[in-house]
Amino acid sequence: MAIRHPAIASKAAKAAKAARVAKARRHATEGKNTVETPLSKSYTDPRDVLIKPVVSEKSYALLDENKYTFVVAPGSNKTQIKEAVQAVFQVKVTGVNTINRQGKRKRTRTGFGQRAATKRAIVTLAEGDRIDIFGGPTA
């Protein structure tokens, strides 16, 4: 649905928006939580978000820039990844970039198959913070 500029919106649309805003304000003052996160989308343990670190030549090259690479849960978002890294490793995260990688198509004796698709996160840490799980540069 396209969002119209307020000057172009119809009177009915303006009235409906005013009603939604009033309801949201009323719920905020009463302390009601209008948005409930389903259990399927919430992670109770931060370790459910981070699956494993990526050990590769490219990920080791990023260590010099204070960037660390992880395989993460496919349904997680950048905020959840940031909070999980901060909770597990007690570091300050300044940025998170995510990548959805398609699984490689592989040929077997019986035909073709496909590896599982993965989601990766490149996490940038604040200056001075380190994660020792990778070993890091020995300088």
C-alpha positions in Angstrom: 0.0 0.0 0.0 1.4 3.4 -1.0 1.7 6.0 1.7 0.1 9.3 0.7 1.4 12.7 1.6 -0.9 14.2 4.3 -2.0 17.0 2.0 -3.3 14.4 -0.5 -4.8 11.9 1.9 -8.6 11.7 2.1 -10.6 12.9 5.1 -11.4 9.3 6.0 -7.7 8.3 5.9 -6.8 11.3 8.1 -9.6 10.3 10.6 -8.4 6.7 10.7 -4.8 7.8 11.3 -5.9 10.1 14.1 -7.8 7.3 15.7 -4.8 4.9 15.5 -2.5 7.6 17.0 -5.0 8.3 19.8 -5.2 4.6 20.6 -1.5 4.2 20.6 -1.1 7.1 23.1 -3.9 5.7 25.3 -2.2 2.3 25.4 1.2 3.9 26.2 -0.2 5.8 29.1 -2.1 2.8 30.5 1.1 0.7 30.2 -0.4 -1.8 27.7 1.9 -3.6 25.4 0.2 -3.4 22.0 2.8 -5.5 20.1 3.5 -9.0 21.3 6.5 -10.9 19.9 5.6 -14.5 19.2 7.8 -17.1 20.9 8.9 -18.3 17.5 10.6 -14.9 16.8 12.1 -14.3 20.2 15.4 -15.7 21.4 15.6 -16.3 25.1 19.3 -17.1 25.2 21.7 -14.9 23.2 23.7 -18.1 22.3 20.7 -19.2 20.2 21.4 -16.2 17.8 25.2 -16.9 17.4 25.7 -20.4 15.9 29.5 -20.4 15.3 32.4 -18.2 14.3 33.5 -18.3 10.7 37.1 -19.6 10.3 38.3 -18.6 6.8 41.0 -16.6 5.2 38.7 -13.6 4.6 37.4 -13.6 8.2 41.0 -13.6 9.5 41.9 -10.7 7.2 39.0 -8.7 8.8 40.4 -9.2 12.3 42.9 -6.4 11.6 40.0 -4.0 11.1 38.4 -5.2 14.4 35.7 -7.0 12.5 34.5 -10.5 13.5 32.4 -12.9 11.4 29.7 -15.3 12.7 27.2 -17.8 11.3 23.9 -16.6 12.9 20.3 -17.9 13.1 18.5 -17.3 9.8 15.6 -15.5 11.5 17.7 -13.1 13.6 18.0 -9.4 12.8 20.9 -6.9 13.3 19.7 -5.7 16.7 19.4 -9.2 18.1 22.9 -10.1 16.7 24.3 -6.9 18.3 22.7 -7.7 21.7 23.9 -11.3 21.6 27.5 -10.4 20.8 27.5 -7.8 23.6 26.0 -10.3 26.1 28.2 -13.3 25.3 31.6 -11.6 24.9 31.1 -8.4 27.0 32.3 -6.0 24.2 30.9 -2.9 22.7 29.5 -3.4 19.1 29.5 -0.4 16.8 28.1 -2.0 13.6 26.6 -5.2 12.2 26.4 -6.2 8.5 24.5 -9.3 7.5 24.8 -11.6 4.5 22.4 -14.3 3.3 24.4 -17.0 1.5 22.7 -19.5 -0.8 23.7 -23.1 -0.4 26.1 -24.5 -3.0 24.6 -26.9 -5.6 26.4 -30.2 -5.3 26.4 -33.2 -7.6 26.3 -36.7 -6.2 26.1 -40.1 -7.8 22.3 -40.1 -7.5 21.7 -36.6 -8.8 21.9 -33.0 -7.5 21.5 -31.7 -4.0 22.0 -28.4 -2.3 23.9 -27.4 0.9 21.9 -25.5 3.5 21.7 -21.7 3.1 23.4 -19.7 5.9 23.2 -16.2 7.3 26.4 -14.6 8.3 27.1 -11.5 10.3 30.2 -9.2 10.2 30.3 -7.5 13.6 32.5 -4.4 14.1 33.7 -3.8 17.6 34.6 -0.5 19.3 38.2 0.6 19.5 40.2 -1.4 22.0 37.7 -4.3 22.3 38.7 -7.8 21.2 37.2 -11.3 21.1 39.8 -13.9 21.8 37.8 -16.9 20.4 39.5 -16.3 17.1 43.1 -16.1 18.4 43.6 -12.8 16.7 46.8 -11.2 15.5 49.9 -12.0 17.6 51.4 -8.6 17.5 
